[in-house]
Amino acid sequence: MKRVFLVVLDSVGAGALPDAAQYGDTGANTLGHIIEQKNPALPNMADMGLGLIPNVGGAKPANGAGAYGRAAEVSAGKDTTTGHWEISGLKLERPFPTYPNGFPAEVIEAFEKAIGTKTLGNYPASGTAILDELGEEHMKTGYPIVYTSADSVFQIACHEDVYSPARLYEMCEIARAQLQGEHGVGRIIARPFTGTGKGAFTRTPRRRDFSMPPAGRTVLDALKDNGFFTMGIGKIEDIFCMQGLCESDHAAGNPACIDAMITAMKRDFNGLLFVNLVDFDSLYGHRRDVQGYADALAYFDARLPEIKALMNEDDLLILTADHGCDPAHTGTDHTREYVPILAWSPAMKALTDLGTRKTYADLAATIADLFGLDERFGAESFAQLL
C-alpha cells in the first residue's frame, strides 16, 4: 500500500471480552446495545461488514466490499493509552495504576507544594458532575480541581477565567514529572472549563492529555525510521508524546478531526495517517448518552463517502477502537471489550472475514507488513487476507 488511514473510533467496543467480569463489565457491548436500542443508520459501515461482526447486530451487507472482524486486548486495562499502544504494537505486561479512593496524601501534598496552592476534590468523579460539585468553590478560592476515574488518570480542571489554559498545561507538566514509577498514571489530563455557576459550567475544546512516553517500540517508530510519513490527528500526539510522528494536527472533536483527516488525505504521501475520534467516548459514552452516541455513529457513517472518494487503489482505510464505553452499561467508565475491525480499499470487490484476532497488535503487524517492513510486534499480520 502507499497510504493507510487508521481511524480509532474512541470507545466503540464490540462486546465484552472473556475476562470482562474481572473489570466489572459483564454484559457490556457498546455497539450491540446502541444498535439494539437506537438502530442508527450505518449503511456505509454495514457495507464494510459491520453487521457480520459477532454480537454487533445491525444491517447485513447486500453487495458489500471490505474486510471485517474483531480483536481482543491482551494488555491489562481498558484505558485510552493502553488501547492505542496495543493497536500500535506495544503490549503492556502490567496495568497503569488506578486510584478508586483518590490519590495518596503524599502525592497531593507534593503537587500542591509544586504549584503553590491547595487543591479541591481528589476523588473519582464524572468530569461534568465534579464541575457542578466544586466549580463555584474553585472560582472563589482559586484552588484547582483534581480528580480521577476508574481509568489511570490524574485530571486537573480549572476555569479559564481563574487559570489560563497555558498555566493549566504547566500544572499538568508538573504533575507528569512527579507521577512516575509507582504512581505513573497513564495520563495527566488538562480539563479547562468556562461558565458562571452550577448547571452552567462547560468544558472547552482546549483539553490536553499528557501521557507517559511509549514504553517500547511501535509501528509509528518502525515507519518513521524507514522513511515513511506518519501523521497523527486529534489526541494521537498526546497519547504517543509525538514519538514516531512526523506531523500532527491537534484538532478537537469528531467533526474537526474528520475535516482534518480529509485535508490530509488530499496530500501526496507514502505512509500512515493515524486518527482518533474522541467524541464517542468523552461526550456520549462517559455521560451514558445512548441517543447522542447513536447520532455520532450515524454522523461518522454519513461522512465515510467523502473519505472513500479521496482514496486510490493503493490506499487502505482501517476502522477500529481502543476499548468500550457502553452507554447502556452501569457506571460512567470504560468497558473491557473486543474492538471492531473494518477495512476497505477501492481495490476490494468482496467481503472477507478476518475472524477474531488474538490482540489489537495484529493491526500494527498488518500495517508493517503492508509497507514491506519485517517487524511484527509479537502479533500476526492479516495482510494476506486483504
C-alpha positions as CSV (number, residue, x, y, z in Angstrom):
1,M,0.0,0.0,0.0
2,K,1.0,3.6,-0.5
3,R,-1.2,5.1,2.3
4,V,-3.0,3.6,5.3
5,F,-5.7,5.6,7.1
6,L,-6.1,4.2,10.6
7,V,-9.1,5.6,12.4
8,V,-9.8,4.9,16.1
9,L,-13.5,5.3,16.9
10,D,-12.7,6.0,20.5
11,S,-14.6,3.6,22.8
12,V,-16.7,1.9,20.1
13,G,-16.4,-1.6,21.6
14,A,-17.8,-4.7,20.1
15,G,-18.8,-6.9,23.1
16,A,-17.4,-8.0,26.4
17,L,-14.1,-9.8,26.5
18,P,-13.9,-13.2,28.2
19,D,-12.2,-11.5,31.2
20,A,-14.7,-8.6,31.4
21,A,-16.0,-9.8,34.8
22,Q,-12.7,-9.0,36.4
23,Y,-13.3,-5.4,35.4
24,G,-16.9,-5.3,36.4
25,D,-18.0,-5.2,32.8
26,T,-20.0,-8.4,32.4
27,G,-22.5,-8.0,29.6
28,A,-21.0,-4.8,28.2
29,N,-21.5,-4.3,24.4
30,T,-21.1,-0.7,23.2
31,L,-22.1,-1.2,19.5
32,G,-24.5,-4.0,20.2
33,H,-26.6,-2.1,22.7
34,I,-26.6,1.1,20.7
35,I,-27.8,-0.7,17.6
36,E,-30.3,-2.7,19.5
37,Q,-31.8,0.3,21.3
38,K,-31.5,3.1,18.7
39,N,-30.8,1.4,15.4
40,P,-28.8,4.3,13.9
41,A,-28.4,4.5,10.1
42,L,-25.0,3.0,9.4
43,P,-25.2,1.9,5.7
44,N,-21.6,2.6,4.8
45,M,-20.1,0.6,7.7
46,A,-22.7,-2.1,7.1
47,D,-21.4,-2.5,3.5
48,M,-17.9,-3.0,5.0
49,G,-19.3,-5.9,7.1
50,L,-20.2,-4.2,10.5
51,G,-23.3,-6.3,11.0
52,L,-21.3,-9.5,10.4
53,I,-19.0,-9.0,13.4
54,P,-20.2,-11.3,16.2
55,N,-22.6,-9.8,18.7
56,V,-22.8,-6.4,17.0
57,G,-26.1,-6.7,15.1
58,G,-27.5,-4.3,12.6
59,A,-28.0,-4.4,8.9
60,K,-26.2,-7.1,6.9
61,P,-24.5,-6.0,3.6
62,A,-26.3,-6.7,0.4
63,N,-23.4,-6.2,-2.0
64,G,-20.6,-5.1,0.3
65,A,-16.9,-5.0,-0.1
66,G,-14.2,-4.9,2.6
67,A,-12.8,-6.9,5.5
68,Y,-14.4,-7.3,8.9
69,G,-13.5,-8.8,12.2
70,R,-12.8,-8.1,15.8
71,A,-9.7,-8.1,18.1
72,A,-9.1,-8.9,21.8
73,E,-7.0,-6.9,24.2
74,V,-4.2,-8.8,25.8
75,S,-2.8,-5.9,27.8
76,A,-4.3,-5.4,31.3
77,G,-6.6,-2.4,31.4
78,K,-9.3,-0.7,29.4
79,D,-7.9,2.8,29.0
80,T,-7.1,5.0,26.1
81,T,-3.3,4.8,26.4
82,T,-3.2,1.0,26.8
83,G,-5.6,0.5,23.9
84,H,-3.8,2.8,21.5
85,W,-0.4,1.5,22.4
86,E,-1.5,-2.1,21.8
87,I,-3.0,-1.1,18.4
88,S,0.4,0.3,17.6
89,G,2.1,-2.9,18.6
90,L,3.1,-2.2,22.2
91,K,1.5,-4.6,24.7
92,L,1.7,-3.9,28.5
93,E,2.5,-6.6,30.9
94,R,1.4,-4.5,33.9
95,P,-1.6,-2.2,34.0
96,F,-1.2,1.5,34.8
97,P,-2.1,2.3,38.5
98,T,-5.7,3.4,39.3
99,Y,-7.0,5.3,42.4
100,P,-10.6,4.3,43.3
101,N,-10.2,6.1,46.7
102,G,-8.3,9.2,45.3
103,F,-4.6,9.8,45.3
104,P,-2.4,9.3,48.4
105,A,-1.8,12.3,50.6
106,E,1.9,12.4,49.7
107,V,1.0,12.7,46.0
108,I,-1.4,15.6,46.5
109,E,0.9,17.3,49.0
110,A,3.8,17.2,46.7
111,F,1.7,18.5,43.8
112,E,0.3,21.4,45.9
113,K,3.7,22.4,47.0
114,A,5.0,22.4,43.4
115,I,2.1,24.6,42.1
116,G,2.0,26.8,45.2
117,T,-1.7,26.3,46.0
118,K,-4.1,23.9,47.6
119,T,-6.4,21.7,45.5
120,L,-10.0,20.6,45.7
121,G,-11.5,17.2,45.1
122,N,-9.2,14.2,44.9
123,Y,-11.8,11.6,44.3
124,P,-13.2,9.6,41.3
125,A,-15.9,11.6,39.5
126,S,-17.6,12.3,36.3
127,G,-15.9,15.2,34.5
128,T,-19.2,17.2,34.2
129,A,-20.6,16.3,37.7
130,I,-17.5,17.5,39.5
131,L,-17.8,20.9,37.9
132,D,-21.2,21.3,39.5
133,E,-19.9,20.0,42.8
134,L,-16.7,22.1,43.0
135,G,-16.7,24.6,40.2
136,E,-18.1,27.5,42.3
137,E,-15.7,26.8,45.2
138,H,-12.8,26.7,42.7
139,M,-13.8,30.2,41.4
140,K,-13.9,31.6,44.9
141,T,-10.7,30.0,46.2
142,G,-8.6,29.7,43.1
143,Y,-7.8,26.1,44.1
144,P,-7.5,23.7,41.1
145,I,-9.9,20.7,41.0
146,V,-8.1,17.4,41.0
147,Y,-10.0,14.1,40.3
148,T,-9.6,10.7,38.8
149,S,-11.9,7.9,37.4
150,A,-11.8,4.1,37.1
151,D,-9.1,4.7,34.5
152,S,-5.4,5.6,35.2
153,V,-5.8,9.4,35.0
154,F,-4.9,12.4,37.1
155,Q,-7.2,15.2,35.9
156,I,-6.9,18.9,36.6
157,A,-9.9,21.1,36.0
158,C,-9.6,24.9,36.0
159,H,-11.9,27.7,34.9
160,E,-10.3,29.7,32.1
161,D,-11.0,33.0,34.0
162,V,-9.1,31.7,37.0
163,Y,-6.2,30.0,35.2
164,S,-5.3,30.4,31.6
165,P,-5.0,27.2,29.6
166,A,-1.3,27.8,29.4
167,R,-1.0,27.8,33.2
168,L,-3.2,24.7,33.4
169,Y,-0.8,23.0,31.0
170,E,2.1,24.0,33.1
171,M,0.5,22.4,36.2
172,C,-0.1,19.2,34.1
173,E,3.5,19.1,33.1
174,I,4.5,19.4,36.8
175,A,2.1,16.5,37.7
176,R,3.5,14.5,34.8
177,A,7.1,14.9,36.1
178,Q,6.0,13.9,39.6
179,L,3.8,10.9,38.7
180,Q,6.4,8.4,37.6
181,G,7.3,4.9,38.8
182,E,4.8,3.6,41.4
183,H,2.4,6.4,40.7
184,G,3.0,6.6,36.9
185,V,-0.6,7.0,35.8
186,G,-1.3,6.6,32.1
187,R,-2.4,10.2,31.5
188,I,-2.5,13.6,33.1
189,I,-5.4,15.5,31.6
190,A,-6.0,19.2,31.5
191,R,-9.7,20.0,31.7
192,P,-10.3,23.7,31.1
193,F,-13.9,24.9,31.5
194,T,-16.0,28.1,31.4
195,G,-19.4,29.2,32.8
196,T,-20.9,31.2,35.5
197,G,-22.1,28.7,38.1
198,K,-23.6,25.3,38.9
199,G,-25.5,24.0,35.9
200,A,-23.8,26.4,33.6
201,F,-20.2,25.1,33.5
202,T,-19.0,23.8,30.2
203,R,-15.7,22.1,29.3
204,T,-13.8,23.7,26.4
205,P,-12.0,22.1,23.4
206,R,-8.7,23.1,24.9
207,R,-8.3,19.8,26.7
208,R,-4.8,18.3,26.6
209,D,-3.5,14.9,27.5
210,F,0.0,14.4,29.0
211,S,0.7,10.7,28.6
212,M,3.6,8.5,29.7
213,P,6.1,8.2,26.7
214,P,5.6,4.8,25.0
215,A,7.4,2.2,27.0
216,G,8.7,0.5,23.8
217,R,8.8,0.5,20.0
218,T,5.6,1.0,18.0
219,V,4.7,0.7,14.3
220,L,5.0,4.5,14.2
221,D,8.6,4.2,15.1
222,A,9.1,1.5,12.5
223,L,7.5,3.5,9.8
224,K,9.3,6.8,10.6
225,D,12.7,5.1,10.9
226,N,12.2,3.6,7.5
227,G,11.4,6.9,5.8
228,F,7.6,6.7,5.7
229,F,5.4,9.6,6.6
230,T,3.4,9.4,9.8
231,M,0.8,11.9,11.0
232,G,-1.5,12.0,14.0
233,I,-4.9,13.7,14.1
234,G,-6.7,14.6,17.3
235,K,-5.1,13.4,20.6
236,I,-2.8,10.9,18.9
237,E,0.2,13.2,19.5
238,D,-0.7,13.3,23.2
239,I,-1.1,9.5,23.5
240,F,2.3,8.9,21.9
241,C,4.1,12.1,23.1
242,M,4.9,12.7,19.4
243,Q,7.1,9.6,19.4
244,G,7.2,8.2,15.9
245,L,5.2,11.0,14.4
246,C,6.4,13.3,11.7
247,E,3.4,15.7,11.9
248,S,0.3,16.3,14.0
249,D,-3.0,18.2,13.8
250,H,-4.4,18.5,17.3
251,A,-8.0,19.0,16.0
252,A,-10.7,18.8,18.7
253,G,-14.0,16.9,18.3
254,N,-15.2,14.4,15.7
255,P,-16.3,16.9,13.0
256,A,-13.0,18.9,13.2
257,C,-10.9,15.7,13.2
258,I,-12.8,14.3,10.2
259,D,-12.2,17.6,8.4
260,A,-8.5,17.5,9.3
261,M,-8.3,13.9,8.1
262,I,-9.9,14.8,4.7
263,T,-7.5,17.7,4.3
264,A,-4.5,15.5,5.0
265,M,-5.8,12.8,2.6
266,K,-5.6,15.4,-0.3
267,R,-1.8,15.4,0.2
268,D,0.5,13.1,-1.6
269,F,2.5,11.0,0.9
270,N,3.6,7.4,1.5
271,G,2.8,6.3,5.0
272,L,0.3,6.3,7.8
273,L,-2.4,8.7,8.9
274,F,-3.5,7.9,12.5
275,V,-6.8,9.5,13.6
276,N,-8.6,9.5,16.9
277,L,-12.3,10.4,17.1
278,V,-12.8,11.2,20.8
279,D,-16.4,12.4,21.0
280,F,-17.9,8.9,21.1
281,D,-16.1,8.4,24.4
282,S,-15.9,11.8,26.0
283,L,-19.3,13.3,25.0
284,Y,-21.5,10.2,24.9
285,G,-20.0,7.1,26.5
286,H,-19.0,8.6,29.8
287,R,-22.2,10.6,30.0
288,R,-24.3,7.4,29.3
289,D,-26.0,9.2,26.4
290,V,-27.2,6.3,24.2
291,Q,-29.0,8.6,21.7
292,G,-26.1,11.0,21.4
293,Y,-23.7,8.1,20.8
294,A,-26.0,6.7,18.1
295,D,-26.2,10.1,16.4
296,A,-22.4,10.4,16.5
297,L,-22.1,7.0,14.8
298,A,-24.6,8.0,12.2
299,Y,-22.7,11.2,11.6
300,F,-19.4,9.4,11.1
301,D,-21.0,6.9,8.8
302,A,-22.6,9.7,6.7
303,R,-19.1,11.2,6.1
304,L,-17.5,7.9,5.0
305,P,-18.3,8.5,1.3
306,E,-16.2,11.7,1.5
307,I,-13.3,9.7,2.9
308,K,-13.6,6.9,0.4
309,A,-13.9,9.3,-2.6
310,L,-10.3,10.5,-1.8
311,M,-8.8,7.0,-1.8
312,N,-6.8,5.3,-4.6
313,E,-6.5,1.5,-5.2
314,D,-3.2,1.5,-3.3
315,D,-4.8,3.1,-0.2
316,L,-6.4,1.3,2.7
317,L,-8.9,2.5,5.4
318,I,-9.0,0.7,8.7
319,L,-11.6,1.5,11.4
320,T,-11.2,0.2,14.9
321,A,-11.5,1.2,18.6
322,D,-9.3,1.3,21.7
323,H,-11.8,-0.1,24.3
324,G,-15.5,0.2,25.1
325,C,-17.6,2.7,26.9
326,D,-21.1,1.2,26.8
327,P,-23.6,4.0,27.4
328,A,-26.2,1.3,28.2
329,H,-24.0,-0.3,30.9
330,T,-23.8,0.7,34.6
331,G,-21.4,3.4,35.8
332,T,-19.7,6.0,33.8
333,D,-16.4,4.4,32.9
334,H,-14.7,2.4,30.1
335,T,-15.7,-1.2,29.5
336,R,-13.5,-4.1,28.7
337,E,-14.5,-5.2,25.2
338,Y,-13.4,-6.5,21.9
339,V,-12.8,-3.8,19.3
340,P,-14.2,-4.0,15.7
341,I,-12.0,-4.1,12.7
342,L,-13.3,-2.8,9.4
343,A,-11.0,-2.4,6.4
344,W,-11.7,-1.1,2.9
345,S,-9.8,-0.2,-0.3
346,P,-11.2,0.7,-3.7
347,A,-9.4,-2.4,-4.9
348,M,-11.7,-4.7,-2.8
349,K,-14.6,-6.4,-4.6
350,A,-16.0,-8.7,-2.0
351,L,-16.2,-9.2,1.8
352,T,-13.6,-11.1,3.8
353,D,-13.9,-12.3,7.4
354,L,-10.8,-11.5,9.4
355,G,-12.1,-13.6,12.4
356,T,-11.3,-12.8,16.0
357,R,-7.7,-11.5,16.3
358,K,-5.8,-12.5,19.5
359,T,-4.5,-9.0,20.1
360,Y,-5.1,-5.4,18.9
361,A,-1.4,-5.6,17.9
362,D,-2.4,-7.5,14.8
363,L,-3.2,-4.1,13.4
364,A,0.4,-3.0,13.8
365,A,1.7,-6.2,12.4
366,T,-0.6,-5.8,9.3
367,I,0.4,-2.2,8.7
368,A,4.1,-3.0,9.0
369,D,3.5,-5.9,6.6
370,L,1.7,-3.8,4.0
371,F,4.6,-1.4,3.9
372,G,7.2,-4.2,3.5
373,L,8.6,-4.0,7.0
374,D,9.8,-7.1,8.9
375,E,8.6,-6.1,12.4
376,R,5.5,-7.9,13.7
377,F,5.4,-6.8,17.4
378,G,4.7,-10.3,18.7
379,A,1.5,-10.3,16.7
380,E,0.1,-11.8,13.4
381,S,-0.5,-9.8,10.2
382,F,-3.7,-10.3,8.3
383,A,-2.4,-8.5,5.2
384,Q,-2.7,-11.7,3.1
385,L,-6.4,-11.9,3.9
386,L,-6.9,-8.4,2.5
